[in-house]
Amino acid sequence: MSPSFLVLETAEDFSAWMQACGFDVKETALWLDLPLTLVSLYQRGEVKVPLRLKLKCQALFEKITDEKQHSSRWFLKS
């Protein structure tokens, strides 16, 4: 089950998503292929996150957390 912040309805949700992924504004813009100014607008809640971007954020979060789980399992087995 995904964390509740993946709904990305508020600026706080978007900021929580960035923090959970370990991204700053520049990294978020790079990973999502967006201009820095648009990421800042989402983070401040001045623009709503479109559905397509919400899905991309969710997929990216799941990929990152899956990779972290696999790398920690490998580390624990060694």
KAFEN-V807918 format. One record per residue. N is the residue number from 1. RES is the residue in one small letter. PHI is phi in degrees with one decimal (NA if undefined). PSI is psi in radians with two decimals (* if undefined). D_FIRST is the distance of its C-alpha to the first C-alpha in whole Angstrom. Layout:
N:RES:PHI:PSI:D_FIRST  N:RES:PHI:PSI:D_FIRST
//
This chain:
1:m:NA:2.39:0  2:s:-81.3:2.62:4  3:p:-62.1:2.67:7  4:s:-64.5:-0.43:9  5:f:-68.1:-0.22:12  6:l:-72.0:-0.08:10  7:v:-66.4:-0.56:12  8:l:53.0:0.81:15  9:e:-89.9:-0.37:18  10:t:-126.5:2.92:20  11:a:-61.9:-0.63:22  12:e:-64.2:-0.67:20  13:d:-61.8:-0.79:16  14:f:-65.0:-0.74:18  15:s:-64.4:-0.68:20  16:a:-65.0:-0.67:16  17:w:-62.5:-0.80:15  18:m:-59.1:-0.79:18  19:q:-64.3:-0.74:18  20:a:-63.6:-0.57:15  21:c:-82.3:-0.25:16  22:g:80.4:0.47:20  23:f:-102.8:2.52:21  24:d:-97.0:-3.03:25  25:v:-62.2:-0.75:26  26:k:-63.4:-0.79:28  27:e:-65.3:-0.67:25  28:t:-61.3:-0.80:23  29:a:-60.4:-0.73:26  30:l:-65.2:-0.89:26  31:w:-65.9:-0.60:23  32:l:-94.8:-0.03:22  33:d:56.1:0.92:26  34:l:-127.1:2.71:27  35:p:-66.9:2.58:30  36:l:-55.7:-0.70:30  37:t:-63.8:-0.64:31  38:l:-68.9:-0.70:28  39:v:-60.9:-0.74:26  40:s:-62.7:-0.68:28  41:l:-64.2:-0.73:28  42:y:-63.0:-0.76:24  43:q:-65.5:-0.58:24  44:r:-87.5:-0.13:27  45:g:79.2:0.30:25  46:e:-81.5:-0.32:28  47:v:-135.4:2.39:27  48:k:-75.4:2.52:24  49:v:-77.4:2.15:21  50:p:-70.1:2.73:21  51:l:-55.4:-0.77:19  52:r:-57.9:-0.71:20  53:l:-72.3:-0.63:19  54:k:-59.3:-0.75:16  55:l:-65.6:-0.68:15  56:k:-64.4:-0.72:16  57:c:-63.4:-0.75:15  58:q:-63.8:-0.78:11  59:a:-62.7:-0.73:13  60:l:-65.2:-0.74:15  61:f:-60.4:-0.79:12  62:e:-64.5:-0.67:10  63:k:-64.4:-0.77:14  64:i:-64.7:-0.82:15  65:t:-67.9:-0.59:12  66:d:-65.5:-0.76:13  67:e:-65.0:-0.66:16  68:k:-64.3:-0.71:16  69:q:-64.8:-0.75:15  70:h:-67.0:-0.70:18  71:s:-70.0:-0.62:20  72:s:-72.3:-0.59:20  73:r:-64.6:-0.74:20  74:w:-61.8:-0.74:23  75:f:-64.0:-0.72:25  76:l:-69.7:-0.51:24  77:k:-78.3:-0.45:26  78:s:-70.2:*:29
//
